[in-house]
Amino acid sequence: MMKRRKVLTVLLLIFGTSGVFGKQRSNPSPDSYQVAAVADSIIFKRALESIQNRVPLTYNAEVQRFIDIYITRQKSRISQMLGLSQYYFPIYKKVFENRNVPEELKYISVIESSLNPQAVSHMGATGPWQFLYEVGKLYGLKISDLVDERKDPFLAANAAASHLLESYYMYDDWLVAIASYNCGRNNIKWAMEKAGGKGDYWSIRQYLPTETQNYVPAYIATVYVMNHYWKHNIEPGTTDLPFETETISVSSPVTFSAIASASNLTTEEIARLNPAYLQGGIYGSEEYPQRLVLPANRKPYFDLVNDVMNGQTVSDARLQAANNIFYKTRGAGVKGTSRTRSGDQVIMYRVQRGDTLSSIVAQFKGATEEEIIVINKLKDSSSVKTGMVLKIIGG
């Protein structure tokens, strides 16, 4: 056994940077391909283990199949998801923390809708969490000619949390809960019966609908690629959605155009932040107040917005005063940074005299030498030179 371990260690040293992480040798033999594949599978398995939290991230051939698809044919989509996640993931994180739901379940929304609140499936499933009409109503989402709360990222995430928690309490297995989200609980029940009473996902998988057989491996692959995208030359996309928002309670009917005139926003920007409202306005009441989401940096306009919600007219002088405050303060904040993964920033760092890669990494929480080398396309750690500007992802 010890001799076999030594041989495997040597093979990893030889082939550990081949496959998807490096270049193949010229004219490799069939045996070397097989050994390289084994080495790569170990790397992927360890990468998943490093990010596993409460939901098991099993590695197998089916998971690898989806990883390969994402890092080859869907790079642009992953880049776009990384950009949109800067806005949507903090919303989901807040909801899931309050509900004691594993935060990593936020990646289900990537599979369901590509983080698009306007997504509608051929079956009529709607919103970022893709609720059917009956299921959305079951979990308390209002759906009418005026509003469709399945499109509201915050409210839909709450409904998804309820669905996933109920399933987890039934099955005591998060992967089965994820499968149930896709195919429904009747299919889970029938699969367990066919599996002789076994209750874990991988035991019942072969008895589930084909779509659900692929759903959980796709979920695990999504978790991998959304966290290790930088290893595969995928750059996070950008988003014009604000990183910070404020929510205002609306207790009377108000149109998007009225809000726009008082907040120095366009109706399109307001609609994008408030996708649940279908008729270009918010029809709130004292009995049933509604939520208006606005960029946090629009605080200078909030008094004006409250006025138009109360049917008052905003004077040109007050609007100009709010404009003056807004444009004076809009540049405040950290320079040269942008948000990537939830809680992280892309930092442009100029290398100082005496800096080494290890000393730079020590300055930024969450940064690693390997990540900096890959993102900046450096040859190795010795390539860092004084005056060079490095892109760093850190907290």
WOFENSUL-V742496 format. One record per residue. N is the residue number from 0. RES is the residue in three letters. PHI is phi in whole degrees, 0 to 359 (NA if undefined). OMEGA is omega in whole degrees, 0 to 359 (NA if undefined). Layout:
BEGIN
N | RES | PHI | OMEGA
N | RES | PHI | OMEGA
END
This chain:
BEGIN
0 | MET | NA | 180
1 | MET | 298 | 180
2 | LYS | 296 | 180
3 | ARG | 295 | 179
4 | ARG | 296 | 179
5 | LYS | 296 | 179
6 | VAL | 296 | 180
7 | LEU | 297 | 178
8 | THR | 299 | 179
9 | VAL | 297 | 180
10 | LEU | 297 | 178
11 | LEU | 295 | 178
12 | LEU | 296 | 182
13 | ILE | 282 | 190
14 | PHE | 249 | 186
15 | GLY | 298 | 179
16 | THR | 253 | 177
17 | SER | 267 | 180
18 | GLY | 67 | 185
19 | VAL | 288 | 182
20 | PHE | 261 | 181
21 | GLY | 187 | 182
22 | LYS | 270 | 175
23 | GLN | 284 | 173
24 | ARG | 291 | 178
25 | SER | 290 | 178
26 | ASN | 49 | 181
27 | PRO | 290 | 178
28 | SER | 279 | 177
29 | PRO | 304 | 180
30 | ASP | 297 | 181
31 | SER | 291 | 175
32 | TYR | 300 | 183
33 | GLN | 295 | 180
34 | VAL | 294 | 179
35 | ALA | 297 | 179
36 | ALA | 296 | 178
37 | VAL | 298 | 180
38 | ALA | 298 | 179
39 | ASP | 297 | 181
40 | SER | 297 | 177
41 | ILE | 294 | 179
42 | ILE | 296 | 179
43 | PHE | 297 | 181
44 | LYS | 299 | 180
45 | ARG | 292 | 178
46 | ALA | 297 | 178
47 | LEU | 293 | 178
48 | GLU | 298 | 183
49 | SER | 291 | 181
50 | ILE | 250 | 181
51 | GLN | 292 | 177
52 | ASN | 240 | 182
53 | ARG | 264 | 180
54 | VAL | 264 | 180
55 | PRO | 299 | 178
56 | LEU | 249 | 182
57 | THR | 295 | 175
58 | TYR | 253 | 174
59 | ASN | 201 | 184
60 | ALA | 297 | 180
61 | GLU | 292 | 176
62 | VAL | 296 | 180
63 | GLN | 299 | 180
64 | ARG | 301 | 180
65 | PHE | 287 | 175
66 | ILE | 302 | 181
67 | ASP | 300 | 178
68 | ILE | 297 | 185
69 | TYR | 293 | 186
70 | ILE | 271 | 177
71 | THR | 243 | 186
72 | ARG | 270 | 185
73 | GLN | 236 | 180
74 | LYS | 300 | 182
75 | SER | 294 | 178
76 | ARG | 294 | 179
77 | ILE | 298 | 177
78 | SER | 301 | 179
79 | GLN | 295 | 179
80 | MET | 297 | 178
81 | LEU | 297 | 178
82 | GLY | 293 | 181
83 | LEU | 295 | 181
84 | SER | 297 | 178
85 | GLN | 300 | 179
86 | TYR | 267 | 190
87 | TYR | 280 | 184
88 | PHE | 296 | 176
89 | PRO | 300 | 176
90 | ILE | 295 | 181
91 | TYR | 294 | 181
92 | LYS | 300 | 180
93 | LYS | 298 | 180
94 | VAL | 297 | 186
95 | PHE | 292 | 177
96 | GLU | 297 | 180
97 | ASN | 293 | 183
98 | ARG | 260 | 183
99 | ASN | 59 | 175
100 | VAL | 257 | 179
101 | PRO | 306 | 184
102 | GLU | 301 | 184
103 | GLU | 293 | 176
104 | LEU | 289 | 176
105 | LYS | 301 | 182
106 | TYR | 290 | 175
107 | ILE | 300 | 181
108 | SER | 294 | 176
109 | VAL | 294 | 180
110 | ILE | 290 | 186
111 | GLU | 293 | 191
112 | SER | 221 | 189
113 | SER | 54 | 177
114 | LEU | 58 | 180
115 | ASN | 248 | 181
116 | PRO | 294 | 180
117 | GLN | 266 | 183
118 | ALA | 294 | 176
119 | VAL | 224 | 181
120 | SER | 277 | 179
121 | HIS | 294 | 177
122 | MET | 268 | 180
123 | GLY | 94 | 175
124 | ALA | 297 | 192
125 | THR | 228 | 172
126 | GLY | 91 | 184
127 | PRO | 296 | 179
128 | TRP | 251 | 170
129 | GLN | 53 | 176
130 | PHE | 270 | 168
131 | LEU | 291 | 184
132 | TYR | 306 | 185
133 | GLU | 296 | 181
134 | VAL | 290 | 178
135 | GLY | 300 | 178
136 | LYS | 296 | 180
137 | LEU | 301 | 182
138 | TYR | 261 | 169
139 | GLY | 85 | 180
140 | LEU | 274 | 179
141 | LYS | 282 | 180
142 | ILE | 223 | 181
143 | SER | 208 | 177
144 | ASP | 290 | 183
145 | LEU | 262 | 186
146 | VAL | 213 | 173
147 | ASP | 225 | 186
148 | GLU | 288 | 172
149 | ARG | 296 | 181
150 | LYS | 272 | 181
151 | ASP | 278 | 184
152 | PRO | 302 | 182
153 | PHE | 289 | 183
154 | LEU | 292 | 179
155 | ALA | 294 | 177
156 | ALA | 295 | 175
157 | ASN | 297 | 179
158 | ALA | 295 | 178
159 | ALA | 297 | 178
160 | ALA | 299 | 179
161 | SER | 298 | 181
162 | HIS | 299 | 183
163 | LEU | 292 | 178
164 | LEU | 295 | 178
165 | GLU | 301 | 180
166 | SER | 294 | 180
167 | TYR | 296 | 178
168 | TYR | 295 | 179
169 | MET | 283 | 190
170 | TYR | 250 | 182
171 | ASP | 56 | 182
172 | ASP | 206 | 184
173 | TRP | 293 | 180
174 | LEU | 292 | 176
175 | VAL | 291 | 177
176 | ALA | 298 | 177
177 | ILE | 295 | 178
178 | ALA | 298 | 180
179 | SER | 297 | 178
180 | TYR | 299 | 181
181 | ASN | 276 | 191
182 | CYS | 247 | 181
183 | GLY | 92 | 188
184 | ARG | 283 | 177
185 | ASN | 296 | 178
186 | ASN | 297 | 177
187 | ILE | 295 | 180
188 | LYS | 301 | 181
189 | TRP | 295 | 180
190 | ALA | 295 | 179
191 | MET | 295 | 178
192 | GLU | 296 | 180
193 | LYS | 292 | 180
194 | ALA | 273 | 177
195 | GLY | 72 | 177
196 | GLY | 93 | 178
197 | LYS | 294 | 189
198 | GLY | 240 | 181
199 | ASP | 270 | 187
200 | TYR | 302 | 186
201 | TRP | 292 | 176
202 | SER | 280 | 182
203 | ILE | 261 | 188
204 | ARG | 305 | 185
205 | GLN | 294 | 181
206 | TYR | 261 | 180
207 | LEU | 269 | 175
208 | PRO | 304 | 183
209 | THR | 305 | 180
210 | GLU | 301 | 181
211 | THR | 285 | 174
212 | GLN | 299 | 179
213 | ASN | 272 | 190
214 | TYR | 296 | 183
215 | VAL | 291 | 174
216 | PRO | 303 | 178
217 | ALA | 295 | 177
218 | TYR | 298 | 182
219 | ILE | 298 | 178
220 | ALA | 296 | 179
221 | THR | 295 | 177
222 | VAL | 301 | 179
223 | TYR | 299 | 190
224 | VAL | 288 | 178
225 | MET | 286 | 177
226 | ASN | 254 | 183
227 | HIS | 241 | 181
228 | TYR | 303 | 184
229 | TRP | 296 | 178
230 | LYS | 287 | 187
231 | HIS | 238 | 175
232 | ASN | 58 | 175
233 | ILE | 252 | 180
234 | GLU | 264 | 176
235 | PRO | 299 | 176
236 | GLY | 284 | 179
237 | THR | 248 | 176
238 | THR | 217 | 176
239 | ASP | 266 | 173
240 | LEU | 286 | 183
241 | PRO | 288 | 178
242 | PHE | 284 | 181
243 | GLU | 234 | 181
244 | THR | 228 | 173
245 | GLU | 235 | 178
246 | THR | 248 | 180
247 | ILE | 246 | 179
248 | SER | 280 | 182
249 | VAL | 247 | 184
250 | SER | 248 | 177
251 | SER | 207 | 180
252 | PRO | 295 | 178
253 | VAL | 208 | 181
254 | THR | 271 | 175
255 | PHE | 299 | 182
256 | SER | 295 | 178
257 | ALA | 293 | 178
258 | ILE | 296 | 180
259 | ALA | 299 | 182
260 | SER | 294 | 182
261 | ALA | 261 | 187
262 | SER | 237 | 181
263 | ASN | 60 | 175
264 | LEU | 240 | 173
265 | THR | 269 | 177
266 | THR | 296 | 179
267 | GLU | 294 | 179
268 | GLU | 295 | 179
269 | ILE | 294 | 180
270 | ALA | 297 | 181
271 | ARG | 292 | 178
272 | LEU | 278 | 183
273 | ASN | 228 | 190
274 | PRO | 289 | 184
275 | ALA | 285 | 185
276 | TYR | 271 | 194
277 | LEU | 259 | 187
278 | GLN | 243 | 177
279 | GLY | 70 | 179
280 | GLY | 192 | 181
281 | ILE | 243 | 185
282 | TYR | 254 | 179
283 | GLY | 274 | 177
284 | SER | 211 | 178
285 | GLU | 299 | 181
286 | GLU | 284 | 181
287 | TYR | 231 | 179
288 | PRO | 294 | 180
289 | GLN | 247 | 183
290 | ARG | 257 | 171
291 | LEU | 246 | 179
292 | VAL | 259 | 178
293 | LEU | 228 | 175
294 | PRO | 300 | 182
295 | ALA | 298 | 182
296 | ASN | 286 | 177
297 | ARG | 267 | 181
298 | LYS | 307 | 178
299 | PRO | 302 | 183
300 | TYR | 260 | 189
301 | PHE | 298 | 178
302 | ASP | 297 | 179
303 | LEU | 292 | 178
304 | VAL | 298 | 177
305 | ASN | 299 | 179
306 | ASP | 296 | 182
307 | VAL | 292 | 176
308 | MET | 291 | 177
309 | ASN | 263 | 175
310 | GLY | 81 | 181
311 | GLN | 269 | 177
312 | THR | 263 | 180
313 | VAL | 267 | 181
314 | SER | 284 | 178
315 | ASP | 299 | 182
316 | ALA | 295 | 180
317 | ARG | 292 | 178
318 | LEU | 295 | 179
319 | GLN | 295 | 178
320 | ALA | 297 | 178
321 | ALA | 294 | 177
322 | ASN | 301 | 181
323 | ASN | 299 | 179
324 | ILE | 293 | 183
325 | PHE | 298 | 184
326 | TYR | 288 | 177
327 | LYS | 283 | 186
328 | THR | 257 | 187
329 | ARG | 296 | 180
330 | GLY | 274 | 182
331 | ALA | 292 | 178
332 | GLY | 123 | 183
333 | VAL | 288 | 179
334 | LYS | 270 | 172
335 | GLY | 72 | 178
336 | THR | 229 | 172
337 | SER | 213 | 184
338 | ARG | 282 | 172
339 | THR | 240 | 177
340 | ARG | 297 | 183
341 | SER | 305 | 180
342 | GLY | 90 | 181
343 | ASP | 254 | 176
344 | GLN | 224 | 168
345 | VAL | 269 | 184
346 | ILE | 245 | 176
347 | MET | 266 | 187
348 | TYR | 248 | 176
349 | ARG | 269 | 183
350 | VAL | 294 | 180
351 | GLN | 263 | 178
352 | ARG | 301 | 180
353 | GLY | 92 | 178
354 | ASP | 291 | 168
355 | THR | 237 | 181
356 | LEU | 299 | 181
357 | SER | 292 | 179
358 | SER | 289 | 177
359 | ILE | 291 | 180
360 | VAL | 302 | 182
361 | ALA | 296 | 183
362 | GLN | 275 | 187
363 | PHE | 232 | 180
364 | LYS | 299 | 177
365 | GLY | 90 | 180
366 | ALA | 282 | 177
367 | THR | 226 | 179
368 | GLU | 298 | 182
369 | GLU | 300 | 182
370 | GLU | 296 | 180
371 | ILE | 296 | 179
372 | ILE | 298 | 182
373 | VAL | 292 | 184
374 | ILE | 297 | 184
375 | ASN | 265 | 177
376 | LYS | 56 | 177
377 | LEU | 274 | 178
378 | LYS | 289 | 178
379 | ASP | 197 | 184
380 | SER | 295 | 181
381 | SER | 284 | 181
382 | SER | 283 | 180
383 | VAL | 286 | 183
384 | LYS | 235 | 178
385 | THR | 304 | 180
386 | GLY | 92 | 179
387 | MET | 292 | 177
388 | VAL | 259 | 182
389 | LEU | 254 | 172
390 | LYS | 270 | 184
391 | ILE | 232 | 174
392 | ILE | 257 | 181
393 | GLY | 206 | 181
394 | GLY | 275 | NA
END
